Amino acid sequence: MGTEPKLSYKARRRWSLFALVIGLPLYIVVCVSIMALMPPLHGLVQFAIYVFMGVAWAFPLKHIFLGVGKENPDA
C-alpha cells in the first residue's frame, strides 16, 4: 500500500477548490450557529471550542489537499 492518492491530480485540485470556496464557508456558518445555540460559556472554553472546530475540518479533507500546490506529476 503506497502513499499514492486515489484521486487524480486534476480531481484533487477541483475538489480542494470546491472545499475551500463552498464547503469551508458553509462549515463556518454551521460552527457559528452551533456556538450561538449554546449557553454562555467561559471565554477560554469558547476559544478552545473555536480552535478545535477551526482545525477539525482539515483532517477529513487531508487526502484531497496532498500535493495540490505542486506541479502536475502527470505532465
N, C-alpha and C positions, 0 to 999 in steps of 0.2 A: 504494500500500500504506500504509494508515493505521496508527495505533498502537492501533486498536480490538482488544481481546482477542476471541478466537473463542468463548470460553465466556460464557454469560450471567452476570449478577451473582449470581444465586441459586446457579448451579452452581459458580462460583468460591468462594463462601462455604462451600458444602458440602465441596468438595474441599480447601480450606485447613484447615477444621476436621478433616477426616479425616487430612490430612498431619501436623497438629500433635499430634493426640491418639493416633493409631495409628502413623503412619509414623515420626515422629521418635523415639519410644521404641524402636521396633524397630531403627532406624538406629543409635541409641546402643549398644544391646546388640551389634549386629554389629561396630561400631567397637571397642568394649572387648574383644570376643572376639578380633578380629584382633590387637590390641595384646598380648593375653595370650599369643598363639601365637608372637609374635616373640621373638627372643633379646633379652637385656637390652641396652638402648641407653643412650647418654649422656642425661642429663636434658634438655638443651636440644633434642636431636634428638626425643625423645619429645614434648616440649612443642610443637615445630614441627609434628609429625605430628598431634597432637590439635587444634591451631589450624586446620590445613588441613582436617581432617575436620569440624571444627565449623562451618566456613564453607561447605564444598563442597556440603552438602546443599541449601542455599538457591538456588543458581544454576539447577539444572534446574527448580525449582518457582517461579521468579520470576514467570512469567506468571499463575500461579494467585493469587498474593497481591496483584497490582496492583489498587488501588482498593477492596480489601475493607473497609478501615477507613472509607471514605467512605459517604455516603448513597447509596441506590439511585438510579442515574441514570434508571431507567425510571419511578420513582414521581413 
